[in-house]
Amino acid sequence: MIITESSSVPLEKCPALVLNADYRPLSYYPLSLWCWQDAVRDVFLDRVTIVSVYDREIRSPSFKMKLPSVISLKKYIKPSEFPNFTRFNVFLRDKFTCQYCESSKNLTFDHVIPKSRGGVTCWENVVTACCVCNVKKGGKLPHMSGMFPKLKPKKPTVEELHDNGKFFPPNFLHQSWLDYLYWDVKLET
């Protein structure tokens, strides 16, 4: 859902999109958002620049300002080449799809080589699986169960996760954020 009017939305639902000093989001998945209090604090501490504002004002007895909707850091933070190994990132790498039956319901993760057989919990041995396939495979090796992942599990780059994430946009996007997201989406002619 794209929100265009923010004056009727509670302050708690008015986060600021955080951009790096090069005006790209710090992260896409999850999207780099700060609560309005953190954004205002860092404006006053001169750590960020306001790029865009909500159509909403915040006030104190001696001060008022438009609420920031997009801010950029003044100091560049070098992004890491590889993402953290998390359940969400495994799901994102595998496009929220079971690697055995291609279902997208009741997802968990599976050790291709089970831990009970010496398998480790790492990018190269964990895949997204639905609960049914996970139980069906159990503690068996792929050749014993006849279940092989559709894609060989590997450590993804941040760019690969970013590409996959385009298929799963966030539930909330403010109109002012759109200029800073999805720069590599094909433009309409």
C-alpha positions, 0 to 999 in steps of 0.5 A: 500500500502506498500512503500519500496523505500522512496527516491522519496517520498516527506518529508511530506510523510515520517512520523515516526512510534512512539513506546512506550518504550516497542516497541509497537505502542502508538496506532494502530487506528489511527496509532501513526505517527509523521511528520519527523520534530517532529521525528528529533526534539525529536531525538535531545532532546534525548526523542526518540531512532531511531529504523529504518531509511528511505533510505533518508538523511536530511541535514543542512550546518553542519549536516546530518542524515538518516531520522527516519522511526521508533522511540521509546520513552525513557519513557514508557507511560501507555496505557489507558484500554478504548478508547476515545468515538469518532465517529471513535471508534464507527465505529471501534467497529461496524466494519464500519457496520450498526448495523441494515442492515449490510450495509457499505455505508453512515455511521453515528451513531444512538442513540438506545434510541433517545435523544428526549426520554431521551437517552444519547450519550454514548458507551452503547446507540450509534451504527453505522447506515447507513443513510437509517436506521437512517432516517427509525428508526427516533426518535422511540424506538427499539420496536416501529420501529421494528429495533434492533441493531445486537449487544448490544452496549457496551464500548469496550476495547483498545484490542477489537478495536485493534482486529477489526482494523486488518480488516481495515489496514491503506492506507500507510505502510512503509516496516520498520514498519511491524516488529512492527505492528501486532505482534499477526498475525499468522506466515507463516510456 
